[in-house]
């Protein structure tokens, strides 16, 4: 399967879908395309394979974040290509560069310094996520902290750091960063990541309640 297969389309859910919605749709599709219901049908066999692969990624919050990042990059790349005119000779014409379209685009360009700093933040975040995927939580913590030292309101880095602190058993810090991530996502109306943060906070609360019952 292609690395950039659209797993949301395969499961038939929006990219903003929550954990419960994805799980519910996966179960329905699994029943519809189960080999026992469609014996000897190679098309359905391929279909169920794709469905299982999609859920293995979207059903895992960490893998989903990495997938979403790659999907967003692919979309951005396609969008940038679509901006290039079909007649490539236009790129050498000053009249085209002075057009209203390009004046509007150029006016929105940021300074080179700003672009470099944003790239550095993304680099630290991506590296932190990679460390987290291979369960090297101390290195992940270090890179997430580096990202936040440059961009203190970078919600995804707070989310990742909260997850890492949970793994390291530092519950107070985990709660602090997960709550901050939730609030930042709420301000930006980032419903998908806010749902991830809320799910982690619910699990955190549930685990604490279980521990308190055990102690009592």
C-alpha positions in Angstrom: 0.0 0.0 0.0 1.2 3.5 -0.8 2.8 5.3 2.1 0.4 8.2 1.4 -2.8 6.2 1.1 -5.6 8.3 2.5 -6.6 6.2 5.5 -9.4 8.5 6.3 -11.0 7.8 3.0 -10.5 4.1 3.4 -12.4 4.1 6.6 -14.9 6.7 5.4 -14.3 9.2 8.3 -13.4 12.9 8.3 -9.9 13.9 9.3 -11.4 15.5 12.4 -12.9 12.2 13.5 -12.5 11.2 17.1 -11.2 7.9 18.5 -14.7 6.5 19.1 -16.0 7.4 15.6 -12.9 5.8 14.0 -13.3 2.6 16.1 -17.0 2.4 15.4 -16.5 2.7 11.6 -13.7 0.2 11.6 -15.9 -2.4 13.3 -18.7 -1.9 10.9 -16.4 -2.2 7.9 -14.7 -5.3 9.4 -18.0 -7.0 9.6 -19.1 -6.0 6.1 -15.9 -7.2 4.4 -15.0 -10.1 6.7 -13.7 -13.1 4.7 -16.3 -15.4 6.2 -19.0 -13.2 4.6 -17.2 -13.0 1.3 -15.3 -16.3 0.8 -13.0 -16.5 -2.1 -13.5 -12.9 -3.1 -10.0 -11.4 -3.8 -11.4 -7.8 -4.1 -12.8 -8.0 -0.6 -9.6 -9.6 0.7 -7.7 -6.6 -0.5 -10.3 -4.2 0.9 -10.2 -5.7 4.4 -6.4 -5.6 4.2 -6.5 -1.9 3.5 -9.1 -1.3 6.3 -6.9 -3.1 8.8 -3.9 -1.2 7.8 -5.8 2.2 8.0 -7.1 1.4 11.5 -3.7 0.2 12.7 -2.5 3.8 12.1 -5.6 5.9 12.9 -6.4 3.8 15.9 -3.0 4.6 17.5 -2.7 8.3 18.6 1.0 8.4 18.1 1.0 6.8 14.7 -1.9 9.0 13.7 -0.1 12.2 14.5 2.9 11.1 12.4 0.6 10.1 9.6 -1.3 13.4 9.8 1.9 15.3 9.6 3.0 13.4 6.5 -0.4 13.8 4.9 -0.4 17.6 5.5 3.1 17.8 3.9 1.9 15.9 0.8 -1.2 18.2 0.5 1.0 21.3 0.8 3.3 20.0 -1.9 0.4 19.4 -4.2 -0.9 22.9 -3.5 2.4 24.5 -4.3 2.7 22.6 -7.6 -0.8 23.7 -8.5 0.3 27.4 -8.2 2.8 27.0 -11.0 1.3 28.1 -14.3 0.9 25.6 -17.1 3.0 27.8 -19.4 6.4 27.6 -17.6 7.7 30.4 -19.7 5.7 32.8 -17.6 8.2 32.4 -14.7 10.7 34.3 -16.7 8.4 37.3 -17.5 8.6 40.3 -15.2 5.1 41.2 -16.1 3.8 37.9 -14.6 5.8 38.5 -11.5 4.3 41.9 -11.1 0.7 40.5 -11.5 -1.8 41.1 -8.8 -1.6 37.4 -7.9 2.1 37.4 -7.1 1.9 40.8 -5.4 -0.6 39.3 -3.0 1.5 36.2 -2.4 4.7 38.2 -1.9 3.0 40.5 0.6 2.3 37.5 2.8 5.9 36.2 2.8 7.5 36.2 6.2 11.1 37.2 7.0 13.8 34.6 6.3 14.7 34.6 10.0 11.1 33.7 10.9 11.0 30.9 8.3 14.2 29.5 9.7 13.0 29.6 13.3 9.7 27.9 12.3 11.7 25.2 10.5 13.9 24.6 13.5 10.8 24.2 15.7 9.4 21.6 13.3 12.7 19.8 13.2 12.9 19.5 17.0 9.2 18.4 17.2 9.6 15.8 14.4 12.7 14.4 16.0 11.0 14.3 19.4 8.1 12.4 17.8 10.6 9.9 16.2 12.3 9.3 19.5 8.9 8.8 21.1 7.9 6.2 18.5 10.9 4.1 19.3 10.3 4.6 23.1 13.4 6.7 23.8 11.4 9.0 26.1 14.4 10.9 27.5 15.6 12.0 24.0 12.0 12.8 23.0 11.6 15.0 26.1 14.8 16.8 25.3 13.7 17.6 21.7 10.1 18.6 22.7 11.6 21.0 25.2 13.9 22.4 22.6 10.9 23.1 20.4 9.0 24.8 23.2 12.0 26.9 24.1 11.6 28.6 20.7 7.8 28.4 20.4 6.2 28.2 23.9 2.7 28.0 22.5 3.3 25.1 20.2 0.4 22.8 21.2 1.6 19.6 19.5 4.9 19.8 21.4 3.1 20.2 24.7 0.9 17.2 23.8 3.9 15.0 23.0 5.7 16.2 26.1 2.7 15.3 28.2 2.6 11.8 26.8 6.4 11.4 27.4 6.1 12.6 31.0 3.3 10.0 31.5 5.7 7.3 30.3 8.4 8.6 32.6 6.0 8.6 35.6 6.1 12.4 36.1 2.4 12.9 36.5 2.3 16.5 37.6 4.3 17.6 34.6 2.3 15.4 32.3 -1.0 17.0 33.6 0.5 20.5 33.2 1.5 20.0 29.5 -1.6 18.0 28.5 -3.9 20.7 30.0 -1.9 23.5 28.3 -2.1 21.6 25.0 -5.8 21.2 25.3 -6.2 24.9 25.9 -4.0 25.9 23.0 -5.9 23.6 20.6 -9.2 25.0 21.9 -8.0 28.6 21.1 -7.0 27.6 17.6 -10.2 25.5 17.1 -8.0 22.5 16.4 -10.6 19.9 17.2 -8.7 16.9 16.1 -5.7 17.5 18.4 -7.9 18.8 21.2 -9.7 15.5 21.1 -6.4 13.7 21.4 -5.5 15.8 24.4 -8.9 15.3 26.0 -8.6 11.5 25.6 -5.2 11.5 27.3 -6.5 13.7 30.1 -9.5 11.3 30.6 -7.1 8.3 30.7 -4.9 10.1 33.1 -7.8 10.9 35.4 -9.2 7.3 35.2 -5.8 5.8 36.0 -5.4 8.1 39.0 -8.8 7.1 40.3 -7.9 3.4 39.9 -4.7 4.0 41.9 -6.5 5.8 44.6 -9.0 2.9 45.0 -6.1 0.4 45.2 -4.4 2.5 47.9 -7.6 2.7 49.9 
